[in-house]
Amino acid sequence: MSNEQPKTNDQNSTKKSSLTLFIILFIASLALSAFLFFKYAKNAAKIENQNKELSLAYDALNLHADSLQMELDKVMRQLQNEINKNLAQEDLREDLRNQLNAKKGELASAYVRIKNLINAGGSNSNGIASSGSSSGGNRKNLLNAKGQIGKLVKLNYEYIDRIEQLQNDYILEKAKSDSTGYLASKLRNKNDSLKIDNLILKDKLSKANSIRISRLNVYPIREKNGVQEVVNKSKKTQRLKISFQVQASEPVEEEEKELVIRIVAPNGYVLTQYIDELSDTDDLYSMVETMTYDGSEKSMVYYYDQEAKYSPGIYQIEIYNDKKLVSQNDFYLN
């Protein structure tokens, strides 16, 4: 009888220990479940707030696929009319005519790109607000399309304004040249032709030092198996190939010309290979190159390598000589 009593006590003690351990594990499980629940609820609330903000922005801009498509069509008609108006000038400089014709092709590509965004944004919502991640994606596409239409208008009207200014300058210079030619003819009749010829020569030589650049283009490049391939996606871009034509002028003695090249990102910041961060400081530049200039026409190609990754959007490239802007263009990365 005395041997059975200790055995019973040991069994009771074991049961109590097991019960205590079970209770502890149960409480820990409840605590973990509560933690995961509150964490999920917090993330869900954050996502909900972001969707609400996107919905407010969408509603404030009154973005609908149909209205955006109408806006895009209107913008394209206006830009094409402006380009055709300039192309209709009989005395339009040939290099400007070539640039405007090339710009028409770029506009066509931009139209297709933005139209695809609009179609993607309106494929499910059709201008009617809906819920879920699909609606958020649609709205982002429409917001992106709205922003790109604005950039398309800004960049192309600035470009057309530059073309018109160059043409006006050309007309003025041509008028001065015609006037000078007429004066020279009269003076030659008075046996002063040698003096006038010298004056004209000096005037031409004074203008020959300035560089004129045309056909400025930027090609996003990646190298695969030692072969360069032109790409249009920002994630695939490894370097930028910059090409342009230096126009011929009056022959001059060879001299070194410094070209300062600035590449401006879609957010307005200047790309630079000297620091990892991007900056919009006016003093920053992407690269500086030196070329030998003798007044002859030549094709130039430079490569720009960026440490930081490229972002999608519209980029702008500017080339300066003697602190003067001599050429400007833009390009797009998906």
C-alpha positions, 0 to 999 in steps of 0.5 A, spaced: 500 500 500 505 504 501 509 503 494 502 505 490 502 512 494 508 515 491 507 512 484 500 516 484 503 522 486 508 522 481 503 521 476 499 527 478 505 531 478 507 529 471 500 531 469 500 538 472 507 539 468 504 537 462 497 541 463 502 547 465 506 547 458 500 546 454 497 552 457 503 556 456 504 554 449 496 556 448 497 563 450 504 564 446 500 561 440 494 566 441 499 572 442 503 570 435 496 570 432 494 577 435 501 580 433 500 577 425 493 579 425 494 586 427 500 587 422 496 584 417 490 589 419 496 595 419 498 593 412 491 593 409 489 600 412 496 602 409 494 599 402 487 602 403 489 609 404 494 609 398 488 606 394 484 612 396 489 617 395 490 615 388 482 615 387 482 622 389 487 624 384 484 620 379 477 623 380 480 630 381 483 630 374 477 627 372 481 622 368 477 617 363 480 613 357 475 617 352 477 624 354 484 622 354 484 619 347 481 626 345 486 630 348 491 626 345 488 626 338 487 634 339 495 635 341 497 631 336 493 635 330 496 641 333 503 639 333 502 636 326 499 643 324 505 647 327 510 642 324 507 642 317 506 650 317 514 650 318 515 645 312 511 649 308 516 655 308 519 655 301 526 658 304 526 653 310 533 651 311 534 644 309 537 641 315 531 644 319 527 641 314 530 634 315 529 635 323 522 637 322 521 631 318 524 626 323 520 629 329 514 627 325 516 620 326 518 621 333 511 624 334 508 618 331 512 613 336 510 617 342 502 617 339 502 610 339 506 609 346 501 614 350 495 611 346 497 604 349 497 607 356 490 609 355 488 603 352 491 599 358 488 604 363 481 604 360 481 596 358 477 594 365 474 601 368 472 604 362 472 611 365 468 608 371 471 607 378 472 600 380 475 597 386 481 592 387 489 592 384 486 592 377 483 599 378 489 601 381 493 599 375 488 602 370 488 609 374 496 609 374 496 608 367 491 613 365 495 618 370 502 616 367 498 617 360 496 624 362 503 626 365 506 624 358 501 628 354 503 634 358 511 633 357 509 631 349 506 638 349 511 642 353 517 639 349 515 639 342 512 646 343 519 648 345 522 644 340 518 648 334 519 655 338 527 653 337 526 651 330 522 657 328 527 662 332 533 658 328 529 660 321 528 667 323 535 668 324 537 665 318 532 669 314 535 675 317 542 673 316 540 672 309 537 679 308 544 681 311 547 677 306 543 680 300 544 687 302 551 686 303 552 683 296 548 688 293 553 693 296 559 690 294 556 690 287 555 697 287 562 698 290 565 694 285 563 698 280 566 704 283 573 700 283 572 698 291 571 691 290 577 689 293 576 693 300 569 690 300 571 683 299 576 683 305 570 686 309 566 680 307 571 675 308 573 678 315 565 678 317 565 670 314 571 669 318 568 672 325 562 667 324 566 661 322 569 660 329 562 658 332 560 651 331 553 649 328 550 642 330 545 638 327 542 631 327 543 630 334 540 623 336 541 619 343 541 611 342 540 607 348 545 601 347 546 594 351 552 590 349 551 583 348 556 578 345 561 584 343 555 587 339 551 593 340 544 593 340 539 599 340 534 598 346 528 602 348 527 599 355 530 603 361 532 596 365 536 594 359 540 600 357 547 600 359 550 606 356 547 612 351 550 613 344 550 620 342 551 622 335 550 628 331 553 632 325 558 638 325 556 642 319 561 645 315 563 653 315 568 657 312 575 653 313 579 656 319 585 654 322 585 648 326 583 649 334 580 645 339 573 646 341 570 644 348 563 641 348 559 640 354 554 635 354 548 635 359 543 629 359 537 631 363 532 625 366 525 625 366 525 628 373 529 634 371 535 632 374 542 632 371 545 625 369 552 625 371 558 620 371 562 623 377 557 622 383 552 616 384 546 621 386 543 625 381 542 633 381 539 639 378 544 644 379 546 648 373 553 647 374 553 640 373 554 636 366 554 629 364 560 629 360 565 634 357 569 632 350 574 636 346 574 635 338 578 638 333 575 643 329 577 646 322 570 648 319 569 642 315 563 637 316 564 631 320 560 626 324 561 625 331 559 619 336 560 619 344 558 614 349 555 616 356 556 611 361 552 612 368 553 609 374 546 610 377 540 606 374 536 609 368 529 611 369 523 610 364 521 617 361 522 623 357 530 625 357 533 631 354 540 632 351 543 639 351 550 641 348 554 647 349 560 650 346 563 657 350 557 657 355 552 657 349 547 652 347 548 649 340 543 643 340 538 640 344 533 634 343 529 629 347 529 621 347 524 616 351 526 610 355 520 605 357 
